[in-house]
Amino acid sequence: MTGKVGEFSLTNKVAVVTGGGSGINLEYARRIHAQGCHVIIGDVRLVEESKSWLQSVKDEPTKALYQKTDVINWDDLKALINRAHQEFGKSPDLYVAGAGVFEPSFSNFWEDPESDFYRELAINTAHPIKLTRMAIQELLPNRKKGVVVIVGSVAGQVYDLSGPIYVASKHAVSGFTRSLTLLDEKYGIKVVSLAPGPVKSRLFTDRPEFMKMHGITDEISMTPGEMADEMVNLTTSAQYGGGTVLEVMKGMPPRNVPGFNADPPAGMHTEHVVTNAVKKVFDLLDKERDGGSE
Ligand SMILES: NC(=O)c1ccc[n+]([C@@H]2O[C@H](COP(=O)([O-])OP(=O)(O)OC[C@H]3O[C@@H](n4cnc5c(N)ncnc54)[C@H](O)[C@@H]3O)[C@@H](O)[C@H]2O)c1
């Protein structure tokens, strides 16, 4: 089957959604489920909201299932797809790489907690790339049209001294998404990326100090549900073809970010503005400099 995905109906489709245990992806899962799409959530954990939602829909004909998944582990990603075959007798139509972390204490450029690799890159970048490859390998031989949605970030358009791995990880997925633009027209596989601005989710609310340091206030933040509405639109609307990187910021119309010479996101603060976060880095670097032995 060739030709663009175009309008993508969610009715009777099957989706795998990583990171659907909370926040933006949970709200997204709820919305696509309400439109008749079976959902398999892959996450390392569920929170109260996701547990109670899964419980509340367990007897509905449209299924919402949870499978414990660590997206760093590619066997876990494959197992999500296998689960779709077992439960629904077909490969997923929709692949959502939503799981992500923001410069966590276990994988942090400035604090060096790791000695082997940067898990943040494995979660934010390698997992969406691998899930996309798996999606192509599932969809193509079955001659099926399908959609891959990668949750990037407006951090993919800016820079931030206090979160350089996060920024690198999200720049990477924007470039990756754009690189696959032609798959939509040629094979009916639409790969797109959502680039959210600030959203008040557990990514920040679990770390109040971090949230304060990055200037995340109600004034500039969207709710996970508001963001998920735009993410559903990005998934289903023919207006957004393969390769789209859709920036969604509070108070602004969604912007299809051009691949070249894009203007900076309106109102987004960069390292110069997030002074508290930058100060923390400078304090650490001053200490490193002053601890030198030469
Ligand atoms: N909140 C924001 O301001 C914001 C802005 C831009 C982009 N994003 C992106 O949105 C996505 C969703 O984040 P959110 O804001 O809803 O936060 P969230 O913390 O509520 O959701 C992230 C989910 O990813 C899961 N996860 C983390 N590591 C995992 C792993 N190794 N394997 C499986 N699951 C894992 C978490 O358990 C969690 O359920 C992330 O990719 C994040 O980078 C968020």
The ligand as an SDF file (V2000), in Angstrom:
LIG
                    3D

 44 48  0  0  0  0  0  0  0  0999 V2000
    6.3330   18.3140   31.1770 N   0  0  0  0  0  0  0  0  0  0  0  0
    6.9120   19.1110   30.3070 C   0  0  0  0  0  0  0  0  0  0  0  0
    7.0350   20.3230   30.5170 O   0  0  0  0  0  0  0  0  0  0  0  0
    7.4220   18.5580   29.0160 C   0  0  0  0  0  0  0  0  0  0  0  0
    7.8420   19.4760   28.0520 C   0  0  0  0  0  0  0  0  0  0  0  0
    8.3520   18.9820   26.8660 C   0  0  0  0  0  0  0  0  0  0  0  0
    8.3970   17.6380   26.6360 C   0  0  0  0  0  0  0  0  0  0  0  0
    7.9650   16.7680   27.5880 N   0  0  0  0  0  0  0  0  0  0  0  0
    8.0720   15.3430   27.2910 C   0  0  0  0  0  0  0  0  0  0  0  0
    6.8110   14.7420   27.4690 O   0  0  0  0  0  0  0  0  0  0  0  0
    6.9840   13.3450   27.7010 C   0  0  0  0  0  0  0  0  0  0  0  0
    6.0600   12.9220   28.8070 C   0  0  0  0  0  0  0  0  0  0  0  0
    6.4500   13.5370   30.0040 O   0  0  0  0  0  0  0  0  0  0  0  0
    5.4250   14.1620   31.0540 P   0  0  0  0  0  0  0  0  0  0  0  0
    5.6890   15.6060   31.0900 O   0  0  0  0  0  0  0  0  0  0  0  0
    4.0750   13.6880   30.8040 O   0  0  0  0  0  0  0  0  0  0  0  0
    6.0390   13.5980   32.4130 O   0  0  0  0  0  0  0  0  0  0  0  0
    5.6880   12.3060   33.2720 P   0  0  0  0  0  0  0  0  0  0  0  0
    6.8510   12.1430   34.1870 O   0  0  0  0  0  0  0  0  0  0  0  0
    4.3350   12.4270   33.8530 O   0  0  0  0  0  0  0  0  0  0  0  0
    5.6650   11.1320   32.1990 O   0  0  0  0  0  0  0  0  0  0  0  0
    6.8190   10.4830   31.7460 C   0  0  0  0  0  0  0  0  0  0  0  0
    6.5790    8.9900   31.8150 C   0  0  0  0  0  0  0  0  0  0  0  0
    7.7150    8.3100   31.2630 O   0  0  0  0  0  0  0  0  0  0  0  0
    7.9360    7.1660   32.0660 C   0  0  0  0  0  0  0  0  0  0  0  0
    9.3070    6.6730   31.9420 N   0  0  0  0  0  0  0  0  0  0  0  0
   10.4570    7.2920   32.3160 C   0  0  0  0  0  0  0  0  0  0  0  0
   11.4980    6.4800   32.1040 N   0  0  0  0  0  0  0  0  0  0  0  0
   11.0090    5.3270   31.5770 C   0  0  0  0  0  0  0  0  0  0  0  0
   11.5980    4.1180   31.1520 C   0  0  0  0  0  0  0  0  0  0  0  0
   12.9190    3.9000   31.2320 N   0  0  0  0  0  0  0  0  0  0  0  0
   10.7960    3.1630   30.6390 N   0  0  0  0  0  0  0  0  0  0  0  0
    9.4580    3.3440   30.5810 C   0  0  0  0  0  0  0  0  0  0  0  0
    8.8380    4.4790   30.9830 N   0  0  0  0  0  0  0  0  0  0  0  0
    9.6120    5.4540   31.4760 C   0  0  0  0  0  0  0  0  0  0  0  0
    7.6440    7.6490   33.4750 C   0  0  0  0  0  0  0  0  0  0  0  0
    7.4450    6.5690   34.3820 O   0  0  0  0  0  0  0  0  0  0  0  0
    6.4130    8.4950   33.2580 C   0  0  0  0  0  0  0  0  0  0  0  0
    5.2250    7.7580   33.3940 O   0  0  0  0  0  0  0  0  0  0  0  0
    8.4770   13.1470   27.9610 C   0  0  0  0  0  0  0  0  0  0  0  0
    9.0840   12.6060   26.8080 O   0  0  0  0  0  0  0  0  0  0  0  0
    8.9800   14.5590   28.2040 C   0  0  0  0  0  0  0  0  0  0  0  0
   10.3350   14.7180   27.8680 O   0  0  0  0  0  0  0  0  0  0  0  0
    7.4770   17.1980   28.7610 C   0  0  0  0  0  0  0  0  0  0  0  0
  1  2  1  0
  2  3  2  0
  2  4  1  0
  4  5  1  0
  4 44  2  0
  5  6  2  0
  6  7  1  0
  7  8  2  0
  8  9  1  0
  8 44  1  0
  9 10  1  0
  9 42  1  0
 10 11  1  0
 11 12  1  0
 11 40  1  0
 12 13  1  0
 13 14  1  0
 14 15  2  0
 14 16  1  0
 14 17  1  0
 17 18  1  0
 18 19  2  0
 18 20  1  0
 18 21  1  0
 21 22  1  0
 22 23  1  0
 23 24  1  0
 23 38  1  0
 24 25  1  0
 25 26  1  0
 25 36  1  0
 26 27  1  0
 26 35  1  0
 27 28  2  0
 28 29  1  0
 29 30  1  0
 29 35  2  0
 30 31  1  0
 30 32  2  0
 32 33  1  0
 33 34  2  0
 34 35  1  0
 36 37  1  0
 36 38  1  0
 38 39  1  0
 40 41  1  0
 40 42  1  0
 42 43  1  0
M  CHG  2   8   1  16  -1
M  END
$$$$
